Amino acid sequence: WKASLSNGGSNNLLSSPLTLGDLFNPATFVNALRQQTARKLGTAIDLVKMVCTWDKDPRKMSGGCPLPCILSSLLLQGA
């Protein structure tokens, strides 16, 4: 995402797929995303929950997400 910003891309970090491994502290990003979502919804952060979908179109999520974020390069573990 750094390359796209330096090449004149959008200044919005959420406009392109994000690899959490590129972030120094991914938990801080997730918490900041929860805070911004709570502000947009006008509700307490404790009432905000994360909703995930495998579909590439974030508009198909139930409930309408005010700040959709597409993650890439995820490694899943477990069964």
N, C-alpha and C positions, 0 to 999 in steps of 0.2 A: 504493500500500500504506500510505502514511502516513495517508491519510484513513480507511481501514478500521480502523487501530489507534486513531486518535483518537476514532472513533465507537463504541468499545467492542467492536471486533472481536477476533479471536484474537491473542494475543501471539506466535504462531508465524509467522515471515516466510515459511516454505515452505508455508503452508496455502492460499495463494491465488496465482494466476499473477503472476509477477514480470517486470518490464521492466528489463533490464540497463541501459538508458539512464537510468533513474532513479537509479542508483547512482553515487557519485562516482568509485569505482574498481572496475569490475566484475571485474577480474582478482583483486583481493583477496577478493571474495566467492567466486569459483570456487575459489580456493586454500583458503579457510576451509571450504568445503563438502567438499573433498577430505580435509582434516584430520579433520573430524567423522566423515566416512564411514569413514576408516581406524580411528578410535577405536571406532566401533560394530562394525566387523568384526574388531577386534583384530588388525590387520595393519599392515605398514609402508605409509606413504603412497606410496612408490615403486611398490607393487604395485596401487594403486587406479587404475582407468581410467574415463574418462567414457563412458557409454553413452547414446545418444540414440534417441528414437523419435518418430514423427509422430503417434502415437496419443495421445488425451487421457487414457487410463487408464494411469497409471504401473505398475499391477499387472501389465500385460501384458508388461513388459520381461523379457527372459530373465535369469536369474540372481538376480532379486529385489534391487531397489535399497533399501538401508536408509533413504536420505534422498532421496526423489524430489523434484524441483523442476520446476515447470511454468513455462516462459518464454513471454512474449508479446511482440508487436511486434518480432519479429526481421526484420532486413533481410538477405537473402542476396545474395551477389554472386558472379559467375562462372558457368561453364557445366559 
